[in-house]
Amino acid sequence: MAEDALTTSGIGKHGVLRLPSVDIDNYNIELKDDDGFLGDRACKGAFRRILDDLRKPLKKNGEDPLGKAPSEAIAKGSLDEALVGEDIEASALVHGAIEEFAQELAYVTGRFLKTKAWADTECIVVGGGFRKSRVGEIAIARADLLLKNEGHKVHLVPIRFDPDEAGLIGCLHLAPSWIFEAFDSILAVDIGGTNIRCGVVETKWKKAADLSKAGVWKSELWRHADDEPTREGAVKKLVKMLKDLVSQTERQGLKLAPFIGISCPGVIEEDGSIEKGAQNLPGNWESSRFNLPKSLIEAIPEIGGHDTTVLMHNDGVAQGLSEMPYMQDASRWGVLTIGTGLGNARFTNRRKEKENKKENKKEKKPEDGKDKDKKDKKAKD
């Protein structure tokens, strides 16, 4: 709840690194090796390439148990079925791809953990579209074991919420605190290299002030990669989706806040521009003349008779924030999102920081007069 990040203009400071409950230590780190960006070795496309490489020699002999469909066209559900189906060869093939991908994921994660920016990370949640499958879950679990075998004291776990909804729910943690007392829902947008998803997120703040009970009431998905729109066309479609959702909340009687949270790839500047990392989005989103929050304010200046506020942050950060209520036992934790690219962010819980400060104050607290007199009297006796 970034209350201190808002300005009177109705557009807040975007991409803030300090929230009331957590510090965002870093995000969107781009590690490289001799072959290029390390994230390219652990994205969903990397898994498909691994699977394809395993299938090529089998195709030559006409013995590919997965059939003739190209690897990128095989649905996640079909791979999950092959994993547990009666065709042992198909199952073995998918298991082989999982093992190779898990090794890549463990290697890339290990490289993150060796950086100063990710030092002392205790737990990493893994989100993104790849996690939403049995194949993805097994790959994450296998990578976790490989990391432990290498001596890393870290837990690698699948993100708790549906990956399609985690980015939307995470936007709640960007909202100003006054929203939760007066309204019961917000608009949220999750922008990715393949899809744009808009949703109405119910806060359920009265049931859980830490937002652990929050959920998506309704959402709409647009697979923009299929349509290949211009940047302006994408914004126009996004505005329409949001307006449709506003109309639906009005019919259902929800108390929709005049707030739109945006989860977007790239390094997000305070003014809402994108410095880098948005290369997979339609058109040039990194242009100095483009500002998505301002475009939405202009298109939707009011919600429910109140001026609209928009806040935008990195998509990996937003997915990670959805997990924040469940990460209170850790001091430092991170998120990796396996999608078109490999999103990443590292967090430090401020609750632990505050507790440590309180303990230090207790230790240094001077004795009051009564306590001092009692101790002096005992010493004389």
Secondary structure, 3 states (H helix, E strand, C coil): CCHHHCCCCCECCCCCCECCCEEEEEECCCCEECCEEHHHHCCHHHHHHHHHHHHHHHHHCCCCCCCCCCHHHCCHHHHHHHHHCCCHHHHHHHHHHHHHHHHHHHHHHHHHHCCHHHCCCCEEEEECHHHCCHHHHHHHHHHHHHHHHCCCCCEEEECCCCHHHHHHHHHHHHCCCHHHHHCCEEEEEEECCCCEEEEEEECCCCCCCCCCCCEEEEEEEECHHHHCCCHHHHHHHHHHHHHHHHHHHHHHCCCEEEEEEEEECCCECCCCCECCCCCCCCCCCCCCCCCHHHHHHHHCCEECCEECEEEEEEHHHHHHHHCHHHCCCCCEEEEEEECCCEEEEEEEEHHHHHHHHHHHHHHHCCCCHHHHHHHHHHHHC
